[in-house]
Amino acid sequence: MNHTFDINSIPSQKGRTAIVTGANIGLGYETTLALAQKDVKVIMACRNIEKAEKAKAQILAQVPQAELEVMQVDLSKLQSVRDFAASF
Ligand SMILES: NC(=O)c1ccc[n+]([C@@H]2O[C@H](COP(=O)([O-])OP(=O)(O)OC[C@H]3O[C@@H](n4cnc5c(N)ncnc54)[C@H](OP(=O)(O)O)[C@@H]3O)[C@@H](O)[C@H]2O)c1
């Protein structure tokens, strides 16, 4: 039996929203890309808006219908986390 799991095994997740921290690079970026490919609306929660907007543009170039929203958060500052949660 084949137990291979990859992104192709995931059905559309339309109607769902995900918050991804560190979405501009590395694991966060790849997670955002995969969720966008599965029609999830992704809040890209990043500490640097400029880097986040660049990453958003890169993902939109690959997934033009992606629903992506950049929001600022610094996870090392609890007030910033509270402000993020309130505006979300
Ligand atoms: N166990 C394993 O095999 C394994 C493998 C890979 C990764 N990891 C771990 O998984 C984590 C993510 O890896 P990665 O490669 O994606 O890391 P990365 O490339 O260093 O990315 C980290 C992300 O977190 C953001 N970030 C850092 N400090 C922040 C803060 N105070 N507030 C908000 N965002 C902040 C960074 O933003 P900026 O771009 O603005 O800095 C960046 O977007 C790391 O902790 C890494 O050590 C583990």
The ligand as an SDF file (V2000), in Angstrom:
LIG
                    3D

 48 52  0  0  0  0  0  0  0  0999 V2000
   13.8430   20.6190   13.9590 N   0  0  0  0  0  0  0  0  0  0  0  0
   14.0710   20.8250   12.6890 C   0  0  0  0  0  0  0  0  0  0  0  0
   14.4280   19.9300   11.9500 O   0  0  0  0  0  0  0  0  0  0  0  0
   13.8620   22.1840   12.1290 C   0  0  0  0  0  0  0  0  0  0  0  0
   14.0170   22.3610   10.7680 C   0  0  0  0  0  0  0  0  0  0  0  0
   13.8080   23.6200   10.2690 C   0  0  0  0  0  0  0  0  0  0  0  0
   13.4700   24.6510   11.1410 C   0  0  0  0  0  0  0  0  0  0  0  0
   13.3460   24.4350   12.4640 N   0  0  0  0  0  0  0  0  0  0  0  0
   12.9740   25.5130   13.3730 C   0  0  0  0  0  0  0  0  0  0  0  0
   11.7180   26.0150   12.9540 O   0  0  0  0  0  0  0  0  0  0  0  0
   11.7000   27.4400   13.1020 C   0  0  0  0  0  0  0  0  0  0  0  0
   11.4230   28.1050   11.7840 C   0  0  0  0  0  0  0  0  0  0  0  0
   12.4450   27.7670   10.8730 O   0  0  0  0  0  0  0  0  0  0  0  0
   12.6840   28.6010    9.6150 P   0  0  0  0  0  0  0  0  0  0  0  0
   13.7550   27.9780    8.8140 O   0  0  0  0  0  0  0  0  0  0  0  0
   11.3760   28.8580    8.9630 O   0  0  0  0  0  0  0  0  0  0  0  0
   13.2660   29.9110   10.3250 O   0  0  0  0  0  0  0  0  0  0  0  0
   13.6890   31.2690    9.6990 P   0  0  0  0  0  0  0  0  0  0  0  0
   13.9670   31.0890    8.2720 O   0  0  0  0  0  0  0  0  0  0  0  0
   14.7530   31.7800   10.5760 O   0  0  0  0  0  0  0  0  0  0  0  0
   12.3710   32.1550    9.8610 O   0  0  0  0  0  0  0  0  0  0  0  0
   11.9390   32.5250   11.0880 C   0  0  0  0  0  0  0  0  0  0  0  0
   10.7400   33.4530   10.8790 C   0  0  0  0  0  0  0  0  0  0  0  0
   10.3630   33.9120   12.1740 O   0  0  0  0  0  0  0  0  0  0  0  0
   10.2970   35.3290   12.1400 C   0  0  0  0  0  0  0  0  0  0  0  0
   10.5590   35.8790   13.4590 N   0  0  0  0  0  0  0  0  0  0  0  0
   11.6850   35.7880   14.1950 C   0  0  0  0  0  0  0  0  0  0  0  0
   11.5670   36.4650   15.3480 N   0  0  0  0  0  0  0  0  0  0  0  0
   10.3100   37.0110   15.3580 C   0  0  0  0  0  0  0  0  0  0  0  0
    9.5770   37.8290   16.2500 C   0  0  0  0  0  0  0  0  0  0  0  0
   10.0970   38.2580   17.4150 N   0  0  0  0  0  0  0  0  0  0  0  0
    8.3200   38.1770   15.9300 N   0  0  0  0  0  0  0  0  0  0  0  0
    7.7590   37.7720   14.7800 C   0  0  0  0  0  0  0  0  0  0  0  0
    8.3910   37.0140   13.8770 N   0  0  0  0  0  0  0  0  0  0  0  0
    9.6600   36.6330   14.1490 C   0  0  0  0  0  0  0  0  0  0  0  0
   11.3210   35.7430   11.1400 C   0  0  0  0  0  0  0  0  0  0  0  0
   11.0780   37.0820   10.7150 O   0  0  0  0  0  0  0  0  0  0  0  0
   12.2460   37.9680   10.0300 P   0  0  0  0  0  0  0  0  0  0  0  0
   12.3900   37.4730    8.6190 O   0  0  0  0  0  0  0  0  0  0  0  0
   11.7090   39.3550   10.1100 O   0  0  0  0  0  0  0  0  0  0  0  0
   13.4940   37.7550   10.8260 O   0  0  0  0  0  0  0  0  0  0  0  0
   11.0580   34.7120   10.0580 C   0  0  0  0  0  0  0  0  0  0  0  0
    9.9300   35.0610    9.2990 O   0  0  0  0  0  0  0  0  0  0  0  0
   13.0520   27.8420   13.6890 C   0  0  0  0  0  0  0  0  0  0  0  0
   12.9020   27.9820   15.0690 O   0  0  0  0  0  0  0  0  0  0  0  0
   13.9520   26.6740   13.3220 C   0  0  0  0  0  0  0  0  0  0  0  0
   14.9960   26.5310   14.2450 O   0  0  0  0  0  0  0  0  0  0  0  0
   13.5380   23.2190   12.9510 C   0  0  0  0  0  0  0  0  0  0  0  0
  1  2  1  0
  2  3  2  0
  2  4  1  0
  4  5  1  0
  4 48  2  0
  5  6  2  0
  6  7  1  0
  7  8  2  0
  8  9  1  0
  8 48  1  0
  9 10  1  0
  9 46  1  0
 10 11  1  0
 11 12  1  0
 11 44  1  0
 12 13  1  0
 13 14  1  0
 14 15  2  0
 14 16  1  0
 14 17  1  0
 17 18  1  0
 18 19  2  0
 18 20  1  0
 18 21  1  0
 21 22  1  0
 22 23  1  0
 23 24  1  0
 23 42  1  0
 24 25  1  0
 25 26  1  0
 25 36  1  0
 26 27  1  0
 26 35  1  0
 27 28  2  0
 28 29  1  0
 29 30  1  0
 29 35  2  0
 30 31  1  0
 30 32  2  0
 32 33  1  0
 33 34  2  0
 34 35  1  0
 36 37  1  0
 36 42  1  0
 37 38  1  0
 38 39  2  0
 38 40  1  0
 38 41  1  0
 42 43  1  0
 44 45  1  0
 44 46  1  0
 46 47  1  0
M  CHG  2   8   1  16  -1
M  END
$$$$
